[in-house]
């Protein structure tokens, strides 16, 4: 594992721990819990990919996901997700 992957791995492990603590908090909102669980699952998947040397590859095609996107969204899974995200970054025609 290179230094960049190790740093990401360490950061994701810390985030995973924070999410677990939030889920264990009895006062956590029942509306937020499903979102936390989904994010936790994505982080677990990403940690496993890093361990297996598959991080950064599209789960469907095996293509490499652009590094710029991985830096913004380290848990991204497919190239298709990149195109779906593009819709969120478009500027509205009317203000």
matplotlib code that plots the C-alpha trace (Angstrom):
import matplotlib.pyplot as plt

x = [0.0, 1.5, 1.5, -1.5, -3.6, -2.4, -3.4, -6.9, -7.2, -6.4, -8.8, -11.6, -11.0, -11.4, -14.6, -15.9, -15.3, -17.1, -20.1, -20.2, -20.2, -23.1, -25.1, -24.5, -25.7, -29.2, -30.2, -29.4, -32.2, -34.1, -34.3, -30.5, -29.6, -30.3, -28.1, -25.3, -25.7, -25.4, -22.3, -20.8, -21.4, -19.8, -16.7, -16.4, -16.6, -13.9, -11.6, -12.0, -11.1, -8.0, -6.9, -7.5, -5.7, -8.9, -9.4, -10.1, -11.5, -15.0, -17.0, -18.8, -16.1, -12.8, -11.8, -9.9, -12.0, -10.4, -8.2, -9.8, -13.1, -11.6, -10.2, -13.6, -15.6, -13.4, -16.3, -17.4, -18.0, -18.5, -17.8, -21.6, -21.7, -19.3, -21.9, -24.7, -22.8, -22.3, -25.9, -25.3, -22.5, -24.4, -25.3, -28.9, -30.1, -32.2, -31.4]
y = [0.0, 3.4, 6.4, 8.0, 4.8, 4.4, 8.0, 7.4, 4.1, 5.7, 8.5, 6.2, 4.0, 7.1, 8.1, 4.6, 4.7, 8.1, 6.7, 3.6, 5.8, 7.9, 4.7, 3.6, 6.9, 6.3, 9.9, 9.7, 10.7, 7.8, 9.7, 10.0, 6.4, 4.9, 7.5, 6.8, 3.0, 3.5, 5.7, 3.1, 0.4, 2.4, 3.1, -0.6, -1.5, 1.1, -0.2, -3.7, -2.5, -0.8, -4.0, -6.1, -3.6, -2.9, 0.7, 3.2, 0.6, 0.7, -2.2, -2.8, -2.3, -2.5, 0.9, 3.3, 6.0, 9.5, 10.4, 13.8, 12.2, 9.7, 12.6, 14.3, 11.1, 8.3, 5.9, 6.2, 2.7, 3.0, 5.2, 5.5, 7.2, 9.8, 10.7, 10.8, 13.2, 15.5, 16.5, 17.9, 20.1, 21.9, 25.5, 26.4, 28.2, 30.6, 32.1]
z = [0.0, -1.0, 1.3, -0.3, 0.1, 3.7, 4.5, 3.0, 4.8, 8.1, 7.5, 6.5, 9.6, 11.8, 10.0, 10.4, 14.1, 14.3, 12.4, 14.7, 17.7, 16.3, 15.7, 19.2, 20.6, 21.9, 21.2, 17.5, 15.2, 13.7, 10.4, 10.2, 11.2, 7.8, 6.1, 8.6, 8.0, 4.3, 4.6, 7.0, 4.4, 1.7, 3.9, 4.8, 1.1, 0.3, 3.1, 1.7, -1.8, -0.5, 1.4, -1.8, -4.1, -6.0, -4.9, -7.7, -10.2, -11.5, -10.0, -13.4, -16.1, -14.1, -15.6, -13.4, -11.9, -12.4, -9.4, -9.1, -8.4, -5.9, -4.0, -3.8, -3.2, -2.0, -1.7, -5.4, -6.9, -10.6, -13.7, -14.0, -10.5, -12.0, -14.7, -12.2, -10.0, -13.0, -12.7, -9.3, -10.5, -13.3, -12.9, -13.1, -16.2, -14.1, -10.7]

ax = plt.figure().add_subplot(projection="3d")
ax.plot(x, y, z, "-o")
ax.set_aspect("equal")
plt.show()
